[in-house]
Amino acid sequence: MGQARVTSSNEDPRVTELRTAVSRLRRELAGHPAEFPDRVIAEDELAALDAMAVSGVPEIPRLRRSLLLIAGAIGSVSALASALRDVRVAVDLFGEPPRR
């Protein structure tokens, strides 16, 4: 991958996109009235994604792990599907993890 563009605020636009998507999903999850068994896992992993984004360029394997945990935790809550998709798209902006 080439160098990432940097916005006028000197933040990588991929990080900006990730922060925006995570924020939206966190808001929608907080406002969702139904309780489900793995809600805490989703909330914890969204907090971890936000922390990674705030710290700069996150580690791709960790991003993908968090995304999988969030997707598994939210699972069949269709009301959150659009916001979850936005998080997946934002994670995909960082590319694939390096091959071993």
Buried (B, 14 or more C-beta within 10 A) or exposed (E): EEEEEEEEEEBBEBBBBBBBBBBBBBEBBEEBEEEBEBBEBBBBBBEBBBEBBEEEBBEBEEBBBBBEBBBEBBBEBEEBEEBBEBBBEBBEBBEEEEEE
